[in-house]
Amino acid sequence: MPFSNSATTSDVEEIVPPQREEFDATDFTAAPATPKRRGRPPGSKNLSTRAKSTGNLEDQIGGLLVLVNAPIQLIPALSKDALDPTEIQALAKATALECERNATFKKYVLQVLKAQGSVGLIGVVALIVGRRAVRHGILPIPPEIGGNEGADAALGFVIASMASGKPFNPITPIPVPEPAPVG
């Protein structure tokens, strides 16, 4: 059958679009004006970026200073230069107050404090490995600074204070055994 264009309207179904509801065209009242909110809804920001209390920040900074100060306290040649608890407290308080005044400085301090957890883990592992190296004579310690036994005891004391969860108190004397008499 050849193609023919002679189809009548009765042969083809009429396509009728769906009807919409009628509305009164004279009612042009504007929709209620509600401004669109942009960005995040209030209160949905990350909790880690929110301002923390100065006391909590001061304690965290003090803990970091104690951790940094511990090796200085352990080395007899440097122990005179180690910070005492009053200096640690004053430095922590001054740093926390500066964090309140300077948002950029606070951002850097919070980054350092965030990294402290990883550094603490690495530090404990390093102390344990160092203690084993001292015990086996891999790291010879001169007798005038306590010898291998003194270094082993000092490292053990630091590990024990870190495990107890209490901050290392630089005033507490580290038990160092007397070196064995030579001769």
N, C-alpha and C positions, 0 to 999 in steps of 0.2 A: 504494500500500500504506500503510495506516494504520500509525502507529507502535504497536508492540506491545511489551510488557514481558515477553513470555513466552519469552525466550531461556533455553535450558538451559545448564548448565555445560559440556556437551559441545560446544556451539556456540562458546563463547568460550575462547580459549587462556588457560591459567592463567599468570600472570606470576610468575616465581620470581626473587627477588632473588639476586644472586651471593653465594656462600657465602664467609665469611671463614675464615682458618685458625684452628684451635682452639689455644688456649694454656692452660697450666696456671693456673687461677685462684687457686691457693694461693701462687704466687710473687709476692710484693709487694715485692721488693727495690727500693729507690729507685735512680733513675738516678744516675750519678756526679755529684757536686756540682761543677760548673764555673761559677764566677761569670761572668755576662755582662759583657763590657767595654762601657763606654759611651764615646762620642766617637771620636776618631781613634785609629788604632793608634799605638803608640809609634814615634817617629821620622818621622812623616808630616807634621809641621808645616812651614809655609813656611820656607825657608832664610833669607829676608830678615829674618825676625823673630828669628832665633837670635842669640845673643851672638857678637860678633866680637872678635877679639883687640884689645887696647888699642893695640898698635903700629900696626896697620892703621888703626884709627879715628883715632889721633893723626896719621898721615900724611894722611888725608883732610881732617881739620880744618885741618892746616897748609896744605894746598893751597888750601882755601877762604879762609883768612886771607891768603895771598899774592895770590889773585885779587882780594880786596876791597882789599888794600893797594896794588895796582898803580896805580890811578888817583890815589891820594893821593901816591904817589912821583913821578908824572909832572907834577903841577902844582907849579911852583916855589914858589908861595906856601904850599903845604901840605906840601912835601917834608920840612920839619923835623919835622912831626908824624907822619910815616909810621913804621910799626913796623920795627925792624931785625930781622935774622934771629934773634937771641937772644930778642927779645921774642915773635916769632912762635912759636918753638919752645916757650918757656915757657907761652904762652897755649894752644897746642895740647895740651901735656902736661897742664896743669891742667884743661882742658875734658874731655879723655879720662878723667882720673881721676874727675871729677865724674860722668861718664856711668856709670862702674862703680858708684858709690854710689847714684845716683838714677835709677831706671828711667824715670820720667816725663821728666826732663831728657834722657835718652838718646833717648827716642822723638822729642822735638822736634829734637834735633841730627841724628838720622838722616833726618828729613823734610827738613831744610834741605840735608843732603848729597845726598839723592836729587834735589832740585830743582836742584842745582848743575849737572848735565849740561845741562838745558834752558837755564839761565842762561848757561852757557858758550857754547852755540851762539848765543844771542841776543847775547851780548857780542862774539863774534868778528864777527858780521854788523854790529853797531853800530860796531865799530872800523873795519871796511872802509868802511862808508858814511861815517863821520866823516872818514876819511883822504881819501876822494874829495871831500868837501865842503870840506876844508881846501885841497886842491890847486887847486880851481876858485874859491877865494876866497869861497865861500858863507858859511863861518865865518871871519871875519877874526880872526887871532890877533895881539895886540899885540906889537911887536918886543921889548919889555922881558922877555917870557917866552919868547922864541925865535922869534916870528913863525911864518908859515905853514910855512916850510921846517923849522924846529925841531919843530913839532907833527907834521908829516908823518913826519919821521924817528923821533920818539918813538913814534908810533902804529905805524909799521912795525916797530920794535924789539919792541914788545909782541906784535904779531901773530906775528913770527918766533919769539919765545920760547914762545908758546902752540902753534905748529905743531911745534916741535922735541920737544915732550913733556917737556922739562925744566922744572922750576918756575922761575918768574920770580924772579931773584935781585935783591932791592932794593939790594944793595951795588954791583952792576955799573952803572957810569955809563951813562946813555943818551946816545948820540952826538947832540949838538945842534950843527948848524952855526952858525957866527957869522952874525948878520944882515948883510945887505948894507949898506955904508955909504950913508947918506942924504946927498945933496948934490952 
